Amino acid sequence: MSVSFQLESELEDQLRRDMGDLAQAAREALLIEAYRRGKLSVGRLAKSLGIGVLEADSWLAERGVALNYDIVDFKNDTQGEQ
């Protein structure tokens, strides 16, 4: 999937200097927002990032995102382990 949007040139330059890869930053921001809204489990987030669930927990914590993890998430995350 590809998503694109326009930014003012000066703002884009500033953000690139401050944040580096804007495509990656936008992808991460979308995943974080989907997680915050409960549209994405921590397991699905981890899979999207190519990391493990515990790493995803740390990844979220590093970005100041509170864990939104309940029994449904746990069952979804462990379903394939049986």
ABEGO torsion letter per residue (X at the ends): XBBBBBBBAAAAAAAAAAAEBAAAAAAAAAAAAAAAAGABBAAAAAAAAGBBAAAAAAAAAAAGBBBBBBAAAAAAAAAAAX
